[in-house]
Every structure is written in C-alpha cells, then in structure tokens.
Amino acid sequence: MTPMTRFLDYMISPQPIRIVDLKIESSKLSIPSLTIKGMGHLPGRTLQRSHAAFDSWAFLYIAGGSGFYRLNQGPLQQVEKGCLFFVFPGCVVDFGPEEGGHWDEYYVRFEGSRIQEWLGSWLVQIDIVKRVGFEEAWIAQLDAMFLLLESGSPTQIDQAALQLEALLFNWMARSKLPQCHAATSKAVDVLQDIATSLYTPLNAEQLANRHHMAVSTLRRLVSQHTGYPLHDYIHRLKMEETKRLLLSTDLPIKEIADALGYPDESYFSRLFKKYGGLAPNHYRKRS
C-alpha cells in the first residue's frame, strides 16, 4: 500500500491536508447499506463555507480549534474541540473557524439505507452540535479508516463502514450521557482500548496518556470495573485470544506468543497454564 497522499491547498489551510475518495464501484461492496464515499483531514483549516449544499451525508469532527455552525439559516452554534456536527442532502449550511482563526477537522462522507435506520433510533437531533469530547483513540480509529478506504479492497472498505457506524454510535451515546455517567463512559473507552490493543505493545503509562489520566487512576478504574488488577486483566484477555487462535488456526505456539507480546515462550506457556488450566499444546490437542 502506498502512503496516503498529503497536499497543500492554501485556500483551505496553510498545512498539508489529506483527502481520500472511494476508489471502487459501490456494487463491489458486501455492505451496500452503508458506504463511505470519502474522508478528509484538514489540520489548520481557515476556510469558511457559506450557503453550502451537499449531495450526501457527512459528519465533521473537530479535533482542535473553534468556530461556528449554522443549519438552514437557524441559530448560530459554537463549535470547539471535541464537537461533532452533520451535513446532509437538502440542507444549507454555514460553518468554519472564526475569521482569522483555524480548526483541526476530520470529515467522513457516507450514504446508504442504513442511515434511515439510525435516524429511527439513535441518530437524533441532527441539527444540533454534539459535544462528545476528545480521545486520542478516536483519532487512531479515524486514521485506520483512512487506510482501509485507501486500500481499494472491498473487504477493507466494508470494514471501514462498520467502524464508522461503531464510532458514530459511541459519539451519539456519549453526547446524551448525564454527567454522573462520565466515569462509566471513561471506563468503557479504556476497556475497549485494551481489548483492541492485544497485538500491540501496551504499557500502563502509554495507556494512561492516551486517556488523559494518571497511571494510578487507570489502575483503579480497571480494578473497579473488572475486579482484576490492570496487568492481570490484560493477561486474561490475551490468554482468551490465545485459546481462540489455538482452536481456529495452525499457528505454532511460539508465533502466537510473539504476536501477543510474549517473546519468552516458556513464560507464555506458564501464564497460559495459570489462566487456562493446561499447557497450550495440551489445550490444542484436547480441543
């Protein structure tokens, strides 16, 4: 895969921007009910849009800076870091950073019958700016969606669409959470991050930094919501993933250990026996 193209357009931003559009026919996709048409990351955006109309749905997520949003000549709404808003067919929108200012924008254009299902359930009040907050993990998700869309592979483009739905659902749920549920929401984000990072080096300090908390807070949060100390919880998840790989693949045990971050195969086997009751090779044979 070639690196994603970045280019300069001083009408939009003084910084390099990246834009990727769907490279294949929608008919080749396995999930026709939801298709990502294109994505963009516009850091340092200075361009304002006035009376803009759109032929597809899109959301704009602001990762930095501030500005405004107005839908169909309605009231002017303030936009800041951690805000999300929508544009869609038939609307007329004014938006952008304040005069002389800038913001850091991610946008995703999408279409499909799935949107009508969202509108009938969890996608509500689409005319109002949503304050969903900011997490580095979300930026990583958006960056991953860029790569999936850029690949040109129908399967990976479908995966990007599924990630889009999950991300939007998460944001909409957060925008409706009362303040008293903020701690629970933070815990869900942390546990999801751990669960999706089993194949990457993960230490407490890096995890805490991603979620803007102290390591002591991270350890307490994981313990309170799982009943296990942080590293014990991570080991348990990795051993469950090991079971899945032992049963569903023919990968050598050493390769599984290396992939999950255990270069010492003996230590890995002892851990697996501790949590699984059997050595890895015996578990595979018995099953």
C-alpha positions as CSV (number, residue, x, y, z in Angstrom):
1,M,0.0,0.0,0.0
2,T,1.4,3.4,-0.9
3,P,1.5,6.1,1.8
4,M,-1.5,8.4,1.9
5,T,-1.1,11.5,-0.2
6,R,-0.9,14.8,1.5
7,F,-1.0,18.0,-0.4
8,L,-1.2,21.8,0.0
9,D,-4.3,23.9,-0.8
10,Y,-3.8,27.3,0.7
11,M,-7.4,28.2,0.0
12,I,-8.2,25.6,2.7
13,S,-5.3,25.5,5.1
14,P,-1.6,26.5,5.3
15,Q,-0.8,23.0,6.4
16,P,-0.8,19.8,4.3
17,I,-4.2,18.1,4.1
18,R,-5.2,14.6,3.2
19,I,-8.3,13.5,1.2
20,V,-9.2,10.1,0.0
21,D,-12.3,9.1,-2.0
22,L,-13.8,5.7,-2.7
23,K,-11.8,4.1,-5.4
24,I,-14.1,1.2,-6.5
25,E,-17.7,0.8,-7.6
26,S,-20.2,0.5,-4.7
27,S,-21.6,-2.6,-6.4
28,K,-18.4,-4.5,-5.4
29,L,-19.1,-4.0,-1.7
30,S,-20.7,-6.6,0.6
31,I,-22.4,-3.9,2.8
32,P,-24.4,-1.8,0.3
33,S,-26.5,-0.3,3.0
34,L,-23.6,1.8,4.2
35,T,-20.8,3.2,2.1
36,I,-18.0,5.7,2.9
37,K,-17.7,7.9,-0.1
38,G,-14.7,9.9,1.1
39,M,-12.7,11.2,4.1
40,G,-10.6,14.1,4.8
41,H,-8.3,15.5,7.5
42,L,-7.9,19.3,7.3
43,P,-5.5,20.4,10.0
44,G,-5.3,24.2,10.5
45,R,-8.4,24.8,8.3
46,T,-9.0,28.5,7.8
47,L,-11.6,28.3,5.0
48,Q,-15.3,29.2,5.9
49,R,-18.2,27.8,3.9
50,S,-21.4,29.9,3.3
51,H,-24.7,28.6,1.9
52,A,-23.1,25.2,1.2
53,A,-25.2,22.4,-0.1
54,F,-24.3,18.6,-0.1
55,D,-25.4,15.6,-2.1
56,S,-24.5,13.0,0.6
57,W,-24.4,12.7,4.4
58,A,-21.2,13.8,6.2
59,F,-20.1,14.4,9.7
60,L,-17.3,16.8,10.7
61,Y,-15.4,16.1,13.9
62,I,-13.3,19.0,15.3
63,A,-10.1,17.8,17.0
64,G,-8.8,21.3,17.7
65,G,-9.6,25.0,17.4
66,S,-13.0,26.5,17.4
67,G,-15.6,28.2,15.1
68,F,-19.3,28.1,14.2
69,Y,-22.1,26.0,12.5
70,R,-25.5,27.1,11.2
71,L,-28.0,24.9,9.6
72,N,-30.7,26.2,7.2
73,Q,-30.3,29.8,8.4
74,G,-31.1,28.7,12.0
75,P,-29.3,29.9,15.1
76,L,-25.5,30.2,15.1
77,Q,-24.0,27.4,17.2
78,Q,-20.5,27.5,18.7
79,V,-18.1,24.7,17.7
80,E,-14.9,23.8,19.7
81,K,-12.5,20.9,20.2
82,G,-14.4,17.7,20.7
83,C,-17.5,18.8,18.8
84,L,-19.3,16.8,16.1
85,F,-21.9,18.1,13.6
86,F,-23.7,16.8,10.5
87,V,-24.5,17.9,6.9
88,F,-26.9,16.1,4.7
89,P,-28.8,16.3,1.4
90,G,-31.2,19.1,1.2
91,C,-29.6,21.2,3.9
92,V,-27.9,24.6,3.5
93,V,-25.0,25.1,5.9
94,D,-22.6,27.8,7.1
95,F,-19.6,26.6,9.0
96,G,-16.0,27.1,9.6
97,P,-13.4,28.6,12.0
98,E,-13.9,32.2,13.1
99,E,-12.5,34.9,10.9
100,G,-8.7,34.9,11.4
101,G,-8.8,31.6,13.3
102,H,-8.5,27.9,12.4
103,W,-9.5,24.4,13.4
104,D,-8.4,20.8,13.0
105,E,-11.2,18.9,11.1
106,Y,-11.9,15.3,10.2
107,Y,-14.8,14.7,7.9
108,V,-16.4,11.5,6.5
109,R,-18.9,11.4,3.6
110,F,-21.2,8.4,3.6
111,E,-24.5,7.2,2.1
112,G,-26.8,4.2,2.3
113,S,-30.2,2.9,3.6
114,R,-28.6,2.2,7.0
115,I,-28.8,5.9,7.8
116,Q,-32.6,5.7,7.8
117,E,-32.4,3.0,10.5
118,W,-30.1,5.3,12.6
119,L,-32.5,8.2,12.2
120,G,-35.3,6.0,13.5
121,S,-33.4,5.0,16.6
122,W,-30.1,6.6,18.0
123,L,-29.2,9.3,15.5
124,V,-31.3,12.1,16.9
125,Q,-31.3,16.0,16.8
126,I,-29.0,16.1,13.8
127,D,-29.4,19.9,13.7
128,I,-27.6,20.4,17.0
129,V,-23.8,20.4,17.5
130,K,-22.8,17.4,19.7
131,R,-20.2,17.8,22.4
132,V,-18.6,14.3,22.5
133,G,-15.1,15.1,23.9
134,F,-11.7,14.2,22.6
135,E,-9.8,10.9,22.8
136,E,-6.6,10.0,21.0
137,A,-8.1,6.6,20.5
138,W,-10.7,8.2,18.2
139,I,-8.1,9.8,16.1
140,A,-6.4,6.4,15.8
141,Q,-9.7,4.9,14.6
142,L,-10.2,7.7,12.0
143,D,-6.6,7.2,10.8
144,A,-7.3,3.4,10.5
145,M,-10.5,4.2,8.5
146,F,-8.4,6.3,6.1
147,L,-6.0,3.4,5.5
148,L,-8.9,0.9,4.9
149,L,-10.6,3.2,2.4
150,E,-7.3,4.0,0.7
151,S,-6.6,0.2,0.2
152,G,-9.1,-0.2,-2.6
153,S,-10.0,-3.6,-1.1
154,P,-13.8,-4.2,-1.0
155,T,-13.4,-6.2,2.3
156,Q,-11.4,-3.4,4.0
157,I,-13.7,-0.7,2.7
158,D,-16.6,-2.6,4.3
159,Q,-14.6,-2.8,7.5
160,A,-14.2,1.0,7.4
161,A,-18.0,1.3,7.1
162,L,-18.5,-0.9,10.2
163,Q,-16.0,1.2,12.1
164,L,-17.9,4.3,11.0
165,E,-21.1,3.0,12.5
166,A,-19.5,2.0,15.8
167,L,-17.7,5.3,16.1
168,L,-20.8,7.4,15.4
169,F,-22.9,5.3,17.8
170,N,-20.3,5.7,20.5
171,W,-20.3,9.5,20.0
172,M,-24.0,9.8,20.0
173,A,-24.3,7.8,23.2
174,R,-21.7,10.0,24.8
175,S,-23.4,13.2,23.8
176,K,-26.6,12.0,25.7
177,L,-24.8,10.8,28.8
178,P,-25.6,12.7,32.0
179,Q,-22.6,14.0,33.9
180,C,-22.9,11.3,36.6
181,H,-22.2,8.6,34.0
182,A,-19.0,10.2,32.8
183,A,-16.8,7.8,34.8
184,T,-18.6,4.8,33.4
185,S,-18.2,6.1,29.9
186,K,-14.4,6.7,30.5
187,A,-14.1,3.1,31.8
188,V,-15.8,1.7,28.6
189,D,-13.4,3.7,26.5
190,V,-10.4,2.3,28.4
191,L,-11.6,-1.3,28.4
192,Q,-12.3,-1.1,24.6
193,D,-8.8,0.3,24.0
194,I,-7.3,-2.6,25.9
195,A,-9.4,-5.2,24.1
196,T,-8.4,-3.8,20.7
197,S,-4.7,-3.5,21.5
198,L,-3.8,-7.1,22.3
199,Y,-1.4,-7.3,19.4
200,T,0.4,-4.1,20.1
201,P,2.9,-3.3,22.9
202,L,0.8,-1.9,25.7
203,N,2.1,-0.5,28.9
204,A,0.3,1.4,31.7
205,E,1.9,4.8,31.1
206,Q,1.1,4.8,27.4
207,L,-2.5,3.7,28.0
208,A,-3.0,6.3,30.7
209,N,-1.6,9.0,28.5
210,R,-4.0,8.1,25.7
211,H,-6.9,8.7,28.0
212,H,-5.5,11.7,29.8
213,M,-5.3,10.2,33.3
214,A,-2.7,9.3,35.8
215,V,-1.4,5.7,35.9
216,S,-2.8,5.3,39.4
217,T,-6.3,6.4,38.2
218,L,-6.0,4.0,35.3
219,R,-5.2,1.1,37.6
220,R,-8.0,2.0,40.0
221,L,-10.5,2.3,37.1
222,V,-9.7,-1.1,35.6
223,S,-9.8,-2.8,39.0
224,Q,-13.1,-1.2,39.9
225,H,-14.8,-2.2,36.7
226,T,-13.3,-5.7,36.1
227,G,-12.3,-6.9,39.5
228,Y,-8.8,-7.6,38.4
229,P,-5.5,-5.6,38.6
230,L,-4.5,-4.0,35.3
231,H,-1.8,-6.4,34.2
232,D,-3.8,-9.4,35.4
233,Y,-6.7,-8.2,33.3
234,I,-4.5,-7.8,30.2
235,H,-3.0,-11.2,30.7
236,R,-6.5,-12.7,30.9
237,L,-7.6,-11.1,27.7
238,K,-4.5,-12.3,25.9
239,M,-4.9,-15.8,27.1
240,E,-8.5,-15.8,25.9
241,E,-7.3,-14.7,22.5
242,T,-4.6,-17.4,22.6
243,K,-7.4,-20.0,23.1
244,R,-9.2,-18.7,20.0
245,L,-6.0,-18.9,17.9
246,L,-5.1,-22.4,19.2
247,L,-8.6,-23.6,18.1
248,S,-9.0,-21.7,14.9
249,T,-5.5,-21.7,13.4
250,D,-2.5,-23.9,12.9
251,L,-0.1,-21.2,14.0
252,P,2.9,-22.5,16.1
253,I,2.7,-21.6,19.7
254,K,5.8,-19.5,19.5
255,E,4.3,-17.4,16.8
256,I,1.2,-16.9,18.8
257,A,3.3,-15.9,21.8
258,D,5.3,-13.4,19.8
259,A,2.2,-11.9,18.2
260,L,0.7,-11.3,21.6
261,G,3.8,-9.7,23.1
262,Y,5.4,-12.7,24.9
263,P,8.9,-13.3,23.4
264,D,9.7,-15.8,26.1
265,E,7.7,-18.9,25.1
266,S,8.3,-20.7,28.4
267,Y,6.9,-17.7,30.3
268,F,4.0,-17.6,27.9
269,S,3.2,-21.3,28.5
270,R,3.3,-20.9,32.2
271,L,0.9,-17.9,32.0
272,F,-1.5,-19.9,29.8
273,K,-1.5,-22.8,32.2
274,K,-2.2,-20.4,35.1
275,Y,-5.2,-19.0,33.4
276,G,-6.3,-21.9,31.2
277,G,-5.5,-24.9,33.3
278,L,-3.5,-26.6,30.6
279,A,-0.3,-26.0,28.7
280,P,-1.0,-24.5,25.2
281,N,-0.1,-27.7,23.3
282,H,-2.3,-29.8,25.6
283,Y,-5.2,-27.4,25.2
284,R,-5.0,-27.5,21.4
285,K,-4.8,-31.4,21.4
286,R,-7.7,-31.8,23.9
287,S,-9.9,-29.5,22.0
